[in-house]
Amino acid sequence: MKILVCISAVPDTTSKINFTADQKSFDTGGVQFVINPNDEFGLTRAVWFKEQQGAEVHIATVGEASVEPIMRKALAIGADKAFRINTHPLDGFLVANTLSEHIKTEHYDLVICGRESIDYNGNMVPGLIANHCNFAFINTCTSLTVDGNKATATREIDGGSETLETQLPLVVGAQKGLVEESDLKIPNMRGIMSARTKPLEIITPSSLETLTEDLSFEKPDSKGAITLVDEANIDQLIELLHKEAKVL
């Protein structure tokens, strides 16, 4: 079985988020980037397929040279080969389209993407890839097994879960549950050293078509000041709840 895991680099959740002066793009200065958590769940599951069933695991990223440390980490976790599509990921359609070109060339049996990235939360790329490649598609996937050419997956739905069976090739949108956080693999020294010699191929995309454009960004309004009320002053608390919070 030949598996592709689509990886994206996202800001660490502890990073302070700012935008450029014109409010049209994200300011990456001083920001630490990590593997998108939903992608990392998918990567760990793919490495399990490698360990248990002898699968070949590739990773692919749409991004510029700055994402290569993230790719090397994915190789250290257990992927066999990496592909970097050399362009800035301007929108979900461009990302899906360029990844699909690569998928059609390499003929993968299983493509695992995070259901969404935690920065833009677009939730578009896995479905678009499945459409471009004419693969079966299961999103919000929390369990996945493969037996020969048949895949069985469980996905999260409103109020419960649904188990589905389909034929490969398949695209899944991974999330927590496909593996748990405690199952995530931390690269050891052997993995880090071997990642340095694993192939990382740079691909020039044939098309850079986009369907959307970012017009502006803005941060949420700052939270208001906190008013501390002495526990003995019940009258003040009631007055604040009535006049300011307007919940009484």
N, C-alpha and C positions, 0 to 999 in steps of 0.2 A: 504494500500500500504506500502510495506517495502522497504526502500531506504538505500543504502550504499553510503557514500561520501568518496572518497579516498583522504587522506590528505598527503601532504609532507611538511617537514620543509626546508625552503630555507633561505640563508643569507639576512638580511635586505639590501635594496639597498644602504643604507648609509655606509655599512660596507666596510672596506678596505680589499681587496682580496689578499691573499698570498698563495703560495704553499710550500710544504715541500722542504728540501734542495735537495732531489733527483728529484724534479719536477714531481713526480709521483702521488701525491695526494694533495687534498685541505687542507690547514692548518686552522683548525677551532678555533685556539686560539684567544680569544678576539672578536669573531664574534657573533653578535646578530642574532638569528634565528626567523623567523616569519612563519605564514601559507602562503603557496604559493598563490599568489593573484588569479590565475585562480581557484584554489580549493576553495578559500573563496567565490568567486561568486557562485560556485556550492553549497556550504554549505548553503548560505543564501537562495538560491532558494529551497533547500530541507526543510529548516525550514519554509518557506512559505507554502509548501505542508503540513507540519505538522499542521500549524495554520489554514489553510483553508480547508483541507481535512482529517485531523486526521491521517496523515502518521506517521509511526515509522521511526526514523532517526538514523542510526548508522554511525560511522566513523571508518576508518581503516588506519593504517600507517605502513609502513615497516621501521623499525629503532630501534635503541638501546634506553636505558632508558633516554638519554638526550632529546628525542623528547616529553617526557610526558608533560612538561609544555604547549607545543603547543596543545597537545590533550586536556588538561584540558580547554584551552581557547575555543576550538571547542565545548566542552561539555557546557561551560558557554554560548556560543552563542545560543545553543538550541538543540544540538544532545542529544539523549537519552542514548547511550551506545557506548563505544569505544573498539577497538581491536588493540593491537600493535603486529605486527609480528616481533619477536625478532631476527633480523639479520641486518647487515649493507647493505644498498641498493647498491649493487655493479654495477648493470646495469639494463636497462629497462626490459629485459627478466625476470630476477630474481624477480623484483618487481611485474610485471604482473602475473607471474606464482604463486607466493605465495599468492597474493591477490585473484587470481582465485580459488585457493584451498578453501579459506575461503568463497568466494561467493557461490560456489557449496554446501558448508555445510549449509549455512544460507538461501539459496533460496530467493534471493532478486528479487523484481520486477523491480527496477530501480537502476542503478549504475551511479553515477556522479563523473567524474574525471575532473581535470583541463586539458585543451587541451595539455598543456605542463608545465613543471616547469620552473621557470625563471632563474635557475642556469645552468642546462645542456641543456635545450631547446631540449630534445630528441624527443618529440612529438610522442612517440611510445606506451606508457602504455595503454591508453584507447582502441586503436585498438587491441592490443595484448590480453587484457582481453576479449573483445568481441569475438575474435577468439577462445580463450581457452574455453569460456563458451557457445559458439554458441548463443550469443545474437545479436539482431540488434544493429547497431552502427551508431551514427550521431556525427561527429566532428565539431569543431568551432561553437558550438551551441549558439545562441543569444536569443532564445525564446523557451519555453517548457511548454506545458499544457498536462494534463493527464485526460482522461475521461473514467472511467472504465478500460478496458484492452487496450485502444487505446491512443497512444501518438501522439501529433502534435508538430513538432519542426521546427524552422527556423535556418538555418545555413548560415554563411558568405561564399560567393564564390567570385571569382575574378570578380570585377565590379558590384557586387550586392548581392542578397540573394536568397535562395532557401527554400521553405517550403515543408516539408515531413510529411507523416503520416505512422505510423507503429504500430505493436502490441508489447506489453510488453512480455518478459523482454527486456530491452534496456540499452545500455551503451551510455552516452553522454560525449563529451569532451567540458567542459564549458569554457567560456571566458567572458570578459566584454561585456555587452549587455544582458546576461542572467539575470543579475541585474546590476544596475549602482553602481558606487563607493559610491554615496550618500545613497544607500540602504543598504550598509553593516552594520551588526549589531555590536554594541559595547557592550560587556558584562556588565550588571549592577550588583550591589552588590548581588541581589537575585540570579542571574545566577551564579555568581562566587561561592557563598556559596553552591548552589545545585550541582555544578560540582564536589565538593569535595566528595560527596557521590554517584555519579553516577558510575556505574560499568566500570572499565577499565581492560579488560582481556588480558593477555599476551599469545601469541600463539608461539609455536616452529614449524617452517616450516619443512615439510617432505623432501623437496629438496632444494638445494642451487646451482642449475645449473646456470651457466652464459654462455653467448655466445660472450661477448666482454670483452676486458681488456684495461684499460687506460695505455698507454705507457708513455706519458709525457704531461705536460701542459706548456703553456707559456703565458705571458701577452702581450697585444698589444704593439707595439713600442710607446715610449713616444712621445708626441707631441713636435714639434720644438718650439724654442723660438719665442716670438712675437716681431715683429719690429713695433715700433710706428713711424708714419710719421706725421709731422706737417701739418695741413690742408692747409697751404699756400705753401707748398713745393710740387707742383704737379709734377715737373720734377723728383724728387726722387721717388715718388710713381709710375710713369710710368716706370722708370728704374727697380724698384724692381719687378713689375708685369711682365716685359719683361724678365729679366735675371734670377730671382729666382723662381717666381711662374710660369713662362712660360705660361701665359694665354694671352699674347699679341703677 
